[in-house]
Amino acid sequence: MPAVQSPPLSPELAAKRDRLLDVLRGMGRAAVAFSGGVDSAVVAKAAALACGENAVAVTADSPSLAAGELDTATEVATAIGIRHRVLKTNEFASPDYLANASDRCFHCKSELYDRLGDLLPELGVDAVVNGANADDAGDHRPGMRAASNRGVRSPLLECGFTKADVRALAQAWNLPVWDKPASPCLSSRIAYGVPVTEERVRRVDAAEVWLKATFDLRECRVRCEANELARVEVPRPALPRVCGEAAAVSEELKRLGFRYVTLDLEGFRSGSLNSPLRLNPLRLGVTTGSQT
């Protein structure tokens, strides 16, 4: 069977691609903060093309990483042909992170970028880059503040890439994650003000794995609210099926450790835990954040 041809890049996107390669080439030696998602995969591919052996992808591994994500990152790095390093991070040792105020991501990314900065001589690189794009700039993201404080660059953002641009270039480059749904850290499922614990993130992960397998879902969210309430978000077309198995869903999630289980009738939507911040951001911390 002949290979499927990717759509050609528009002249505008081709120009952004060339600018991206020039920016990374100018860095000489770069480490990519690499989750294995589409954004960091495009930056890693560009770094491999621009910097060759002087590029490395670094994946943070901690209890907040969802099941299968580390394996995906390893597979994508291999497909790209970039050197890959797995870095154990210890954000769960930070009381500020565990408190889960709305600046939690700042403390997580600070841990990652500090650890990466310490590793630069060993990795043989001079710069650290991430996968933030232009769409991210329209939201409050404490992790971007952590990056800015440490001189971490965002080449996609610098070159004006939107999320749609990133996916189009990933498809043109035949990256296997070009249409992969976003998979933010598991701690982003814990409602602000509810302390982050390893038990809670493991419970959320197990619940999402079960829901995806049981209902053949590409994406869903299990939000851990106060009083160990699980607020389940699935795509709207799947709502009737999940409602029809409400008893089984409740039984399984309670078995995993949730006290109450509810199905959100608005369906899956990215960032729903940020809604209270828009109403009264001072209730949950001094800095608004982003959860997906």
Backbone bond lengths (Angstrom), bond angles and torsions (degrees), N, CA, C in turn:
res aa  C-N    CA-C-N  psi(-1)  N-CA   C-N-CA  omega(-1)  CA-C   N-CA-C  phi
1 M - - - 1.467 - - 1.523 109.20 -
2 P 1.331 117.99 129.32 1.460 119.91 -179.37 1.514 111.25 -66.31
3 A 1.338 116.23 150.81 1.461 121.18 179.56 1.523 109.81 -66.52
4 V 1.326 115.61 143.53 1.460 121.38 177.46 1.526 108.71 -73.28
5 Q 1.319 116.02 128.29 1.448 120.49 -179.50 1.528 110.67 -84.12
6 S 1.315 116.82 130.62 1.456 121.20 176.92 1.527 109.85 -74.95
7 P 1.326 117.26 149.31 1.475 119.31 177.39 1.527 110.06 -59.63
8 P 1.332 117.64 143.76 1.471 119.56 178.53 1.522 110.67 -66.42
9 L 1.324 115.88 150.78 1.457 120.49 177.58 1.530 110.11 -75.16
10 S 1.317 115.04 143.68 1.459 119.20 173.03 1.519 108.45 -68.00
11 P 1.332 117.92 158.53 1.472 119.38 176.78 1.525 112.54 -57.02
12 E 1.340 116.49 -36.49 1.464 119.70 179.96 1.523 111.30 -65.73
13 L 1.332 116.76 -42.64 1.456 119.58 -179.13 1.527 110.67 -73.04
14 A 1.319 117.30 -35.32 1.465 119.85 175.89 1.526 110.37 -61.24
15 A 1.322 116.71 -37.91 1.466 120.30 178.38 1.526 110.84 -67.23
16 K 1.320 116.77 -38.77 1.466 120.10 176.56 1.532 110.29 -64.76
17 R 1.328 116.15 -41.65 1.474 119.88 177.38 1.519 110.86 -58.30
18 D 1.317 116.59 -46.75 1.463 120.11 -178.87 1.523 111.20 -64.31
19 R 1.327 116.32 -37.84 1.458 120.22 177.50 1.525 110.14 -65.45
20 L 1.326 116.88 -40.95 1.463 121.37 178.23 1.531 110.95 -59.35
21 L 1.316 116.52 -45.04 1.460 120.24 179.21 1.530 110.75 -64.63
22 D 1.322 116.78 -38.78 1.464 120.28 178.99 1.528 111.19 -64.57
23 V 1.343 116.48 -42.54 1.466 120.44 179.87 1.529 110.41 -61.01
24 L 1.320 116.11 -46.26 1.467 119.40 -178.72 1.523 111.15 -70.44
25 R 1.314 116.64 -36.72 1.468 119.86 177.60 1.532 109.83 -61.61
26 G 1.320 115.91 -36.44 1.447 120.13 179.45 1.516 113.43 -67.44
27 M 1.331 116.96 -22.70 1.470 120.17 178.19 1.522 111.42 -76.10
28 G 1.305 116.83 -26.07 1.463 120.84 178.03 1.518 113.59 82.44
29 R 1.325 116.82 -63.68 1.465 121.70 -177.96 1.529 107.78 -135.65
30 A 1.342 116.57 120.72 1.460 119.23 -171.15 1.517 112.27 -136.87
31 A 1.342 115.12 142.79 1.458 122.87 171.04 1.520 108.28 -105.53
32 V 1.323 116.67 130.61 1.458 122.47 -179.42 1.521 108.80 -101.41
33 A 1.330 117.77 122.69 1.464 121.22 170.80 1.529 106.45 -68.99
34 F 1.320 116.07 108.16 1.463 122.23 -160.34 1.521 111.02 -121.06
35 S 1.334 115.82 108.34 1.462 120.27 177.53 1.527 112.39 -88.29
36 G 1.332 116.30 -20.95 1.454 120.68 -173.16 1.512 112.42 95.20
37 G 1.347 117.26 -2.33 1.458 120.77 174.06 1.519 110.60 -78.66
38 V 1.324 116.31 177.50 1.458 119.84 -171.50 1.525 112.06 -65.69
39 D 1.328 118.72 -38.97 1.464 120.20 -177.43 1.523 111.58 -63.36
40 S 1.324 116.11 -53.68 1.464 118.83 -178.41 1.522 111.49 -69.66
41 A 1.344 117.47 -26.00 1.465 119.58 177.17 1.525 110.74 -67.42
42 V 1.332 117.27 -40.27 1.468 120.15 177.84 1.526 110.24 -64.98
43 V 1.339 117.26 -42.15 1.463 119.41 178.23 1.532 110.24 -64.69
44 A 1.323 116.86 -40.41 1.463 119.76 179.33 1.527 111.44 -64.59
45 K 1.331 117.00 -41.41 1.461 120.42 177.65 1.521 110.49 -63.11
46 A 1.328 116.23 -43.72 1.464 120.25 179.08 1.524 110.64 -64.09
47 A 1.338 116.82 -40.27 1.466 120.34 178.93 1.519 110.74 -65.09
48 A 1.325 116.78 -39.44 1.470 119.88 178.33 1.530 110.45 -63.83
49 L 1.333 116.98 -40.10 1.463 120.15 179.20 1.525 111.45 -70.21
50 A 1.334 116.04 -39.19 1.465 119.95 -173.50 1.522 113.27 -84.47
51 C 1.325 116.30 -34.74 1.471 120.66 -171.88 1.521 113.72 -113.54
52 G 1.323 117.47 -11.51 1.459 120.48 178.66 1.524 112.47 59.87
53 E 1.316 116.66 -130.04 1.464 121.30 -177.54 1.519 112.57 -68.97
54 N 1.317 117.70 -10.34 1.464 121.59 178.49 1.523 112.64 -87.25
55 A 1.331 116.69 11.92 1.462 121.73 176.30 1.516 109.14 -112.20
56 V 1.315 116.17 144.99 1.464 121.50 176.59 1.523 108.40 -143.71
57 A 1.328 116.15 140.96 1.461 122.29 175.07 1.523 107.84 -102.24
58 V 1.331 116.39 131.21 1.465 120.97 -177.54 1.521 109.06 -121.54
59 T 1.334 115.93 121.64 1.458 122.16 -178.65 1.516 110.04 -107.10
60 A 1.327 116.20 127.21 1.462 121.49 177.12 1.519 109.39 -81.07
61 D 1.322 115.73 132.26 1.460 121.69 179.08 1.517 108.63 -119.48
62 S 1.344 116.15 122.50 1.456 121.64 178.43 1.521 107.95 -154.76
63 P 1.339 118.67 174.59 1.467 119.96 179.23 1.521 113.76 -60.60
64 S 1.337 118.90 -16.69 1.467 120.60 -178.56 1.526 112.59 -83.74
65 L 1.332 118.25 -0.69 1.464 121.32 179.67 1.524 109.18 -84.57
66 A 1.334 116.66 126.66 1.464 121.40 -177.30 1.528 110.80 -67.46
67 A 1.323 114.69 154.31 1.461 121.14 -179.47 1.518 111.03 -55.52
68 G 1.314 116.58 133.70 1.454 122.25 176.13 1.506 115.15 87.04
69 E 1.342 118.14 -14.10 1.459 119.80 -175.23 1.529 112.05 -69.98
70 L 1.320 118.13 -36.06 1.461 119.77 178.67 1.524 110.45 -66.76
71 D 1.327 116.82 -40.91 1.463 120.07 177.25 1.529 110.44 -62.41
72 T 1.334 116.62 -41.75 1.458 119.97 178.35 1.522 111.10 -61.63
73 A 1.333 116.52 -44.74 1.461 120.01 -179.97 1.527 110.83 -60.61
74 T 1.319 116.62 -41.62 1.468 120.29 179.28 1.525 110.71 -63.29
75 E 1.337 116.52 -43.67 1.465 120.75 -179.47 1.531 111.26 -65.19
76 V 1.322 116.72 -40.82 1.464 119.96 -178.32 1.525 110.01 -68.81
77 A 1.333 117.33 -41.44 1.460 119.77 177.94 1.525 110.85 -60.93
78 T 1.328 115.96 -39.45 1.465 120.11 177.99 1.531 110.46 -64.48
79 A 1.339 116.41 -42.77 1.470 120.20 179.35 1.524 111.14 -63.48
80 I 1.326 116.81 -37.20 1.458 120.75 179.23 1.522 111.09 -71.48
81 G 1.329 115.50 -34.87 1.456 120.14 -177.02 1.513 113.24 89.75
82 I 1.330 116.17 25.96 1.460 120.60 -179.57 1.528 109.38 -103.22
83 R 1.311 116.54 146.47 1.460 121.65 173.65 1.523 108.87 -57.84
84 H 1.345 116.98 139.77 1.457 120.41 -174.38 1.511 110.16 -129.82
85 R 1.324 115.00 135.17 1.459 121.48 178.53 1.530 108.51 -131.21
86 V 1.326 116.86 134.49 1.459 122.10 175.20 1.515 108.20 -101.69
87 L 1.332 115.35 128.85 1.456 121.59 -174.66 1.525 109.29 -119.45
88 K 1.316 117.08 118.89 1.455 121.18 175.39 1.531 108.91 -73.29
89 T 1.326 115.68 125.44 1.470 119.95 176.83 1.526 109.20 -111.82
90 N 1.322 115.35 159.71 1.456 120.13 -170.28 1.528 111.35 -130.10
91 E 1.340 116.31 44.35 1.457 119.03 -179.87 1.532 112.45 -63.28
92 F 1.346 117.06 -23.93 1.458 120.01 -179.75 1.529 112.38 -70.41
93 A 1.314 117.68 -6.11 1.460 121.07 174.09 1.524 112.15 -87.50
94 S 1.327 117.09 -6.01 1.464 121.48 -176.83 1.524 110.62 -93.55
95 P 1.337 118.70 119.53 1.476 120.64 176.44 1.528 112.02 -59.37
96 D 1.326 117.45 -33.45 1.467 120.44 179.22 1.525 111.21 -65.80
97 Y 1.320 116.79 -38.31 1.461 120.89 177.19 1.525 110.52 -67.76
98 L 1.330 116.41 -47.19 1.460 120.68 -176.74 1.523 112.00 -64.77
99 A 1.340 117.49 -30.48 1.465 120.85 -179.50 1.519 111.92 -63.30
100 N 1.339 117.13 -26.76 1.463 122.71 173.52 1.525 113.18 61.57
101 A 1.324 115.61 42.77 1.464 118.80 165.64 1.525 107.89 -72.50
102 S 1.302 117.27 176.72 1.456 119.58 -172.90 1.527 113.80 -73.36
103 D 1.338 117.24 -1.73 1.469 120.11 173.93 1.525 111.58 -103.91
104 R 1.325 116.51 22.17 1.470 120.47 -178.78 1.531 111.85 -53.80
105 C 1.336 117.51 -41.96 1.467 120.30 -177.14 1.528 112.01 -62.69
106 F 1.334 116.99 -28.64 1.459 119.87 177.08 1.528 110.25 -60.87
107 H 1.322 117.20 -43.29 1.464 121.01 -177.59 1.533 110.96 -72.22
108 C 1.325 116.96 -34.13 1.465 120.77 177.12 1.524 110.58 -66.00
109 K 1.325 117.10 -50.93 1.463 120.41 -178.31 1.523 111.64 -68.79
110 S 1.329 116.79 -31.21 1.464 119.08 176.38 1.518 110.01 -61.68
111 E 1.330 116.38 -42.57 1.467 120.52 177.89 1.529 110.26 -61.74
112 L 1.331 116.78 -46.71 1.464 120.27 -179.24 1.522 111.61 -61.41
113 Y 1.336 117.02 -49.96 1.455 119.53 -174.69 1.525 111.64 -71.12
114 D 1.332 117.66 -31.86 1.464 119.14 175.35 1.530 110.60 -65.40
115 R 1.324 116.29 -43.63 1.467 120.06 179.13 1.527 110.81 -64.73
116 L 1.330 115.79 -41.80 1.463 119.95 178.11 1.523 111.16 -63.48
117 G 1.327 116.08 -41.36 1.457 119.42 179.12 1.515 112.04 -60.47
118 D 1.330 116.17 -39.09 1.467 119.80 178.30 1.529 111.99 -65.91
119 L 1.335 116.11 -26.31 1.471 120.88 -175.56 1.525 113.98 -89.35
120 L 1.328 117.69 -6.82 1.463 119.60 -173.39 1.524 113.34 -52.99
121 P 1.352 119.89 -45.99 1.473 118.39 179.42 1.532 112.42 -62.13
122 E 1.335 115.48 -41.25 1.471 118.65 -179.64 1.527 111.62 -65.90
123 L 1.347 116.41 -38.33 1.462 120.79 -179.70 1.527 112.10 -75.87
124 G 1.320 116.47 -17.38 1.464 120.10 -179.56 1.506 113.37 73.14
125 V 1.335 116.69 36.23 1.458 120.73 179.83 1.528 109.20 -129.62
126 D 1.346 114.89 165.52 1.463 120.92 -177.60 1.518 113.32 -111.54
127 A 1.333 117.30 -23.39 1.463 121.12 -171.86 1.521 110.43 -132.39
128 V 1.326 114.84 154.40 1.467 122.17 174.32 1.519 107.65 -118.51
129 V 1.328 116.30 134.75 1.463 121.61 179.53 1.522 109.08 -128.77
130 N 1.331 115.51 156.19 1.459 119.87 177.44 1.526 110.36 -127.34
131 G 1.337 116.22 -174.93 1.460 120.73 -175.01 1.511 115.02 -104.95
132 A 1.333 118.27 17.50 1.465 119.95 178.98 1.528 110.59 -61.52
133 N 1.328 116.06 138.50 1.466 120.18 179.91 1.523 110.36 -121.31
134 A 1.326 116.13 -179.74 1.464 120.80 -173.13 1.517 112.53 -63.00
135 D 1.331 117.93 -31.45 1.461 119.90 178.42 1.526 111.54 -66.31
136 D 1.312 117.08 -29.91 1.470 120.38 179.17 1.520 111.55 -66.63
137 A 1.321 116.93 -26.34 1.467 120.35 -176.17 1.522 111.97 -70.02
138 G 1.328 117.99 -14.34 1.448 120.45 -179.77 1.509 114.07 -87.71
139 D 1.334 117.37 4.72 1.454 121.54 -177.03 1.523 108.27 -127.49
140 H 1.335 116.55 159.66 1.454 120.19 173.45 1.517 108.45 -80.15
141 R 1.317 117.02 115.72 1.454 122.12 -178.03 1.523 108.80 -131.02
142 P 1.325 117.50 99.77 1.464 120.10 -178.80 1.524 113.07 -58.98
143 G 1.324 117.38 -27.40 1.459 119.55 178.35 1.514 112.10 -63.18
144 M 1.328 117.36 -31.52 1.458 120.52 177.39 1.526 110.96 -69.87
145 R 1.337 116.31 -31.56 1.467 119.33 175.03 1.529 110.11 -66.48
146 A 1.324 116.66 -39.71 1.466 120.07 176.70 1.522 110.48 -61.74
147 A 1.328 116.80 -40.39 1.466 120.49 178.22 1.517 111.30 -63.68
148 S 1.315 116.07 -46.58 1.462 120.36 -179.60 1.523 111.22 -60.78
149 N 1.324 116.90 -40.84 1.469 120.90 -179.18 1.521 112.23 -62.60
150 R 1.328 116.94 -24.09 1.463 121.11 -174.52 1.524 112.99 -112.17
151 G 1.311 117.09 11.49 1.453 120.46 176.52 1.513 114.62 72.53
152 V 1.335 117.66 19.36 1.463 121.18 177.04 1.523 108.63 -77.33
153 R 1.300 117.19 132.33 1.458 121.30 -176.74 1.522 112.16 -98.89
154 S 1.322 114.80 154.78 1.465 122.71 -179.36 1.527 108.01 -122.19
155 P 1.328 118.60 84.12 1.465 120.45 -172.88 1.528 114.05 -63.13
156 L 1.333 118.53 -32.08 1.466 119.05 176.93 1.522 110.24 -64.11
157 L 1.305 116.14 -42.95 1.462 120.70 177.89 1.525 110.76 -65.05
158 E 1.312 116.51 -43.18 1.467 120.72 179.60 1.523 111.72 -59.98
159 C 1.319 116.18 -32.95 1.466 120.39 -176.60 1.525 113.10 -95.91
160 G 1.337 117.14 4.55 1.453 120.83 174.60 1.509 116.09 79.31
161 F 1.329 118.32 21.63 1.462 121.21 179.09 1.522 110.86 -72.70
162 T 1.325 116.96 127.60 1.455 121.97 167.85 1.530 108.35 -87.62
163 K 1.326 115.97 172.42 1.470 119.36 177.11 1.533 110.36 -61.51
164 A 1.323 117.22 -39.72 1.465 120.34 178.36 1.527 110.71 -62.96
165 D 1.315 116.96 -39.54 1.470 120.82 176.65 1.526 110.76 -60.90
166 V 1.323 115.05 -44.12 1.465 120.05 -178.11 1.521 110.05 -60.40
167 R 1.314 116.47 -46.62 1.473 118.94 -178.98 1.530 111.07 -65.66
168 A 1.315 116.95 -38.33 1.473 119.37 179.53 1.520 110.90 -64.53
169 L 1.330 117.83 -41.99 1.457 120.01 179.23 1.519 110.75 -69.66
170 A 1.335 117.16 -38.30 1.465 120.33 177.21 1.524 110.87 -61.03
171 Q 1.336 116.85 -39.40 1.463 120.46 177.97 1.529 110.21 -67.25
172 A 1.324 116.67 -42.48 1.467 119.86 178.98 1.520 111.42 -62.43
173 W 1.335 116.75 -33.24 1.459 122.06 178.60 1.525 112.39 -86.52
174 N 1.333 116.70 3.71 1.466 122.39 178.59 1.528 112.54 58.35
175 L 1.319 116.32 36.66 1.453 119.69 176.02 1.530 108.85 -76.56
176 P 1.324 118.51 132.15 1.469 120.56 -173.38 1.521 113.81 -65.63
177 V 1.332 117.94 -14.74 1.472 120.42 -177.93 1.532 112.20 -102.87
178 W 1.331 117.58 17.56 1.467 119.32 -173.21 1.531 111.84 -58.65
179 D 1.355 117.85 -30.59 1.463 120.22 179.15 1.519 112.10 -114.22
180 K 1.318 117.49 18.86 1.462 121.63 -178.97 1.530 110.43 -67.55
181 P 1.340 118.39 131.21 1.465 119.43 176.15 1.528 110.76 -63.26
182 A 1.318 115.72 154.48 1.459 119.85 176.50 1.523 110.03 -61.19
183 S 1.325 115.63 143.67 1.460 120.31 178.77 1.522 109.15 -136.58
184 P 1.330 116.67 74.76 1.464 119.93 -179.37 1.520 111.27 -66.72
185 C 1.320 116.10 169.17 1.455 120.16 -176.01 1.523 110.65 -62.36
186 L 1.324 115.38 153.72 1.459 120.62 -176.93 1.518 112.68 -64.42
187 S 1.312 117.78 -27.39 1.464 119.80 179.37 1.519 111.68 -63.64
188 S 1.334 117.26 -23.09 1.465 120.24 179.27 1.520 111.70 -69.84
189 R 1.333 117.45 -9.11 1.477 120.62 176.46 1.527 111.58 -87.43
190 I 1.320 118.13 -9.25 1.457 121.39 -177.68 1.523 108.56 -90.79
191 A 1.322 117.40 123.92 1.464 121.23 -176.71 1.519 110.49 -59.43
192 Y 1.333 116.55 140.14 1.448 120.81 177.89 1.530 110.38 -52.24
193 G 1.320 115.97 136.35 1.454 121.21 -179.63 1.507 113.52 93.07
194 V 1.327 117.74 -19.81 1.465 121.64 173.50 1.528 106.64 -89.03
195 P 1.317 119.11 119.28 1.467 119.79 -175.37 1.524 113.03 -56.59
196 V 1.316 115.20 138.89 1.461 120.94 174.37 1.523 108.57 -78.72
197 T 1.316 116.08 129.12 1.464 120.75 174.53 1.525 108.56 -133.98
198 E 1.320 115.94 157.75 1.461 118.88 177.91 1.516 110.89 -63.17
199 E 1.322 117.81 -34.99 1.462 120.10 179.30 1.519 111.02 -64.52
200 R 1.333 117.12 -41.62 1.466 119.55 -179.45 1.521 111.71 -65.88
201 V 1.320 118.15 -43.19 1.468 118.08 -178.87 1.525 110.91 -69.20
202 R 1.333 117.90 -34.99 1.473 119.39 175.81 1.523 110.71 -63.76
203 R 1.331 116.14 -39.84 1.461 121.08 -179.73 1.527 110.88 -65.02
204 V 1.322 116.87 -44.81 1.466 121.30 177.10 1.523 110.34 -60.18
205 D 1.319 116.69 -45.60 1.464 121.07 -178.95 1.519 110.68 -59.94
206 A 1.330 117.00 -47.95 1.463 120.55 -179.55 1.520 111.22 -61.81
207 A 1.326 117.10 -38.59 1.463 120.33 -179.99 1.526 110.97 -66.12
208 E 1.317 117.56 -42.39 1.459 120.11 -179.81 1.528 111.47 -68.53
209 V 1.326 116.70 -39.14 1.466 119.91 176.88 1.528 109.88 -60.04
210 W 1.331 116.31 -43.74 1.467 120.31 -179.51 1.526 111.28 -65.22
211 L 1.319 117.58 -45.03 1.466 120.70 -179.37 1.526 111.58 -62.30
212 K 1.324 116.69 -43.97 1.466 119.86 -179.81 1.532 110.86 -62.16
213 A 1.332 116.49 -43.22 1.464 119.85 -179.11 1.520 111.63 -69.56
214 T 1.316 117.15 -41.13 1.458 121.58 -175.53 1.517 112.75 -70.48
215 F 1.340 116.48 -38.38 1.465 120.17 -174.49 1.532 112.78 -112.91
216 D 1.329 117.14 11.03 1.465 122.71 176.71 1.530 110.64 53.89
217 L 1.336 115.95 54.76 1.456 122.52 -178.10 1.523 110.69 -103.54
218 R 1.317 116.87 140.35 1.465 120.00 173.03 1.515 110.65 -79.20
219 E 1.327 116.72 -34.02 1.451 119.60 179.61 1.517 110.45 -148.18
220 C 1.303 114.76 150.35 1.451 123.50 175.08 1.521 106.49 -164.00
221 R 1.312 116.73 170.03 1.458 120.70 174.54 1.523 108.95 -136.44
222 V 1.321 115.09 139.72 1.455 121.33 168.36 1.520 105.69 -113.79
223 R 1.328 116.31 106.97 1.457 122.01 -178.54 1.527 108.39 -89.25
224 C 1.310 116.75 128.01 1.461 121.66 177.87 1.521 108.39 -93.59
225 E 1.316 115.84 105.36 1.457 122.07 -179.56 1.530 109.96 -94.05
226 A 1.321 116.79 -179.64 1.462 121.07 178.42 1.524 110.56 -58.95
227 N 1.333 115.94 154.73 1.464 123.12 179.44 1.521 112.84 62.96
228 E 1.336 115.76 28.02 1.475 122.51 177.22 1.530 112.01 56.76
229 L 1.337 115.80 38.38 1.455 120.97 175.23 1.519 109.24 -87.46
230 A 1.321 116.77 128.84 1.467 121.92 174.77 1.522 108.77 -94.34
231 R 1.328 116.22 117.95 1.469 121.06 174.82 1.520 107.27 -103.45
232 V 1.331 115.48 108.79 1.460 122.05 -172.33 1.518 109.68 -91.39
233 E 1.322 116.07 126.31 1.457 122.15 175.28 1.519 108.84 -115.52
234 V 1.329 115.94 123.70 1.466 121.47 174.22 1.527 107.47 -128.77
235 P 1.341 118.61 158.20 1.465 119.72 176.83 1.529 111.40 -54.86
236 R 1.309 116.96 143.59 1.463 120.33 -174.21 1.529 114.31 -53.87
237 P 1.349 119.21 -39.78 1.467 117.26 179.14 1.529 113.28 -61.13
238 A 1.331 117.24 -21.36 1.469 120.48 -179.06 1.521 112.95 -89.60
239 L 1.334 117.51 -8.34 1.462 120.07 -176.36 1.534 113.20 -56.25
240 P 1.348 119.89 -46.66 1.472 118.18 -179.37 1.525 112.51 -60.33
241 R 1.329 117.34 -40.78 1.464 119.42 179.61 1.517 111.79 -63.67
242 V 1.334 115.83 -44.27 1.465 119.28 -178.53 1.524 110.59 -68.54
243 C 1.348 117.11 -40.20 1.462 120.40 175.89 1.531 110.91 -59.01
244 G 1.329 115.96 -39.06 1.454 120.07 -179.58 1.516 113.32 -64.93
245 E 1.313 116.64 -19.38 1.469 121.67 178.84 1.528 110.28 -115.63
246 A 1.337 115.79 31.34 1.462 120.27 -174.65 1.519 112.32 -56.61
247 A 1.320 117.44 -41.72 1.463 120.20 -177.92 1.522 111.02 -62.90
248 A 1.342 116.28 -42.03 1.466 119.85 -179.72 1.524 111.07 -67.39
249 V 1.335 115.98 -39.68 1.466 119.67 178.98 1.527 109.98 -63.14
250 S 1.326 116.28 -46.71 1.462 120.09 179.76 1.522 111.34 -61.76
251 E 1.306 116.29 -43.41 1.464 119.92 -179.31 1.531 111.50 -61.88
252 E 1.329 117.23 -44.29 1.455 120.35 -177.38 1.525 111.56 -68.16
253 L 1.324 117.07 -44.82 1.464 118.67 -177.50 1.522 111.64 -69.74
254 K 1.326 117.35 -32.85 1.470 119.12 174.05 1.526 110.25 -68.57
255 R 1.301 116.81 -36.07 1.465 119.45 176.71 1.529 110.46 -61.62
256 L 1.334 116.45 -34.19 1.456 120.42 179.65 1.526 112.81 -74.99
257 G 1.348 116.92 -15.74 1.455 118.89 175.92 1.508 116.32 127.24
258 F 1.337 118.08 -2.96 1.459 119.71 175.90 1.536 109.56 -76.12
259 R 1.324 115.52 147.39 1.465 120.31 -179.63 1.521 111.26 -89.08
260 Y 1.327 116.05 -38.16 1.461 122.01 179.74 1.527 107.93 -131.56
261 V 1.343 116.01 152.94 1.462 121.32 -179.83 1.522 108.58 -134.49
262 T 1.330 116.49 129.61 1.459 120.97 177.73 1.521 109.17 -135.62
263 L 1.321 116.73 147.75 1.464 122.77 177.45 1.516 108.57 -104.12
264 D 1.315 117.08 123.01 1.462 122.51 -178.56 1.526 109.21 -77.25
265 L 1.315 117.05 115.37 1.466 121.65 -175.31 1.517 112.99 -73.65
266 E 1.326 118.65 -10.39 1.464 120.41 173.51 1.521 111.66 -78.83
267 G 1.313 117.18 -11.59 1.454 120.97 178.57 1.518 112.55 80.91
268 F 1.329 115.26 -176.08 1.468 120.64 -178.87 1.521 110.37 -68.44
269 R 1.329 115.59 133.61 1.458 121.22 172.97 1.511 107.85 -153.00
270 S 1.294 114.65 135.87 1.454 121.07 -177.35 1.519 110.46 -69.49
271 G 1.333 115.77 134.65 1.452 120.51 173.27 1.514 115.53 79.97
272 S 1.335 119.22 20.38 1.462 119.38 -175.34 1.523 112.78 -65.55
273 L 1.329 118.16 -23.76 1.459 119.90 179.20 1.524 112.24 -73.72
274 N 1.326 117.23 -7.96 1.460 119.50 176.59 1.527 112.97 -83.42
275 S 1.329 118.02 -10.10 1.463 120.77 -176.57 1.524 113.18 -55.14
276 P 1.340 119.53 -44.96 1.476 118.43 178.81 1.522 112.87 -62.01
277 L 1.322 118.02 -29.43 1.464 120.09 -179.88 1.518 110.94 -66.27
278 R 1.322 116.86 -34.29 1.453 120.04 -179.66 1.536 111.03 -69.12
279 L 1.339 115.70 -27.30 1.451 120.18 179.24 1.518 112.15 -82.18
280 N 1.337 116.22 -42.40 1.454 120.30 -176.77 1.516 109.62 -156.64
281 P 1.347 118.16 78.58 1.449 120.73 -174.62 1.516 113.87 -62.55
282 L 1.341 118.81 -22.54 1.454 120.35 -176.80 1.524 111.97 -73.42
283 R 1.314 117.44 -17.21 1.460 120.01 -179.24 1.518 112.17 -68.02
284 L 1.319 116.75 -30.11 1.450 119.46 -168.70 1.503 114.04 -117.43
285 G 1.306 119.03 7.81 1.446 120.67 178.98 1.515 110.62 143.03
286 V 1.299 116.35 164.78 1.453 119.70 -173.75 1.513 112.99 -84.26
287 T 1.322 117.66 -14.30 1.460 120.50 -176.38 1.507 109.73 -125.63
288 T 1.318 117.96 124.55 1.454 119.73 177.62 1.492 110.49 -71.00
289 G 1.335 116.96 152.05 1.456 120.80 -174.74 1.500 110.95 -133.66
290 S 1.305 115.33 -173.01 1.451 121.20 -178.44 1.509 109.49 -132.40
291 Q 1.317 115.61 129.41 1.451 120.30 176.10 1.521 107.44 -130.51
292 T 1.306 115.00 141.40 1.451 118.63 -179.69 1.503 111.64 -122.70
